Amino acid sequence: MIRINRQTDYAFRVILFLAKQAPGTRVSSNEIKKKMLIPPALSPRIVAQLARGEFIHTFPGRDGGIQLARHPADISLWDILDLFEGPVYISSCMSDDPDDQCPFDNTCPIHAQWEPLQAILKQELTAITFDKLANEAESIALKAKIRAKA
């Protein structure tokens, strides 16, 4: 089973929360942690890794916080997935790692099927940017409000 680990999922939540804020807004990591249900033990690691990946800026101190380092349109699900999971492959035979190379690489009909699927996976996840996700989240919230009033 291909499964995204919890830390990656929480990183998606951090970026989505920040993408929903006005540009340049600083938010405390505690606020993000509480609103996005991120375990306190994982929050510092996630923030540090996102900062190392240059997706966020961190500001220490009482008036500090976190803000996006890039426009949400310039951050995709693929970017965060790649940062937290490392290279993502449908099958180990698609890896560039010599230890994972399939001995039947050029003659394997399964490998030939994985190649276009790998390209599609990357293309689709790259197309899902956090500005789109933030807009979708706002649309969902608006629809929920309308339903609640009805």
Secondary structure, 3 states (H helix, E strand, C coil): CCCCCHHHHHHHHHHHHHHCCCCCCCECHHHHHHHCCCCCCCHHHHHHHHHHCCCEEEECCCCCEEEECCCHHHCEHHHHHHHHHCCCCCCHHHCCCHHHCCCCCCCCHHHHHHHHHHHHHHHHHHHCEHHHHHHHHHHHHHHHHHHHHC
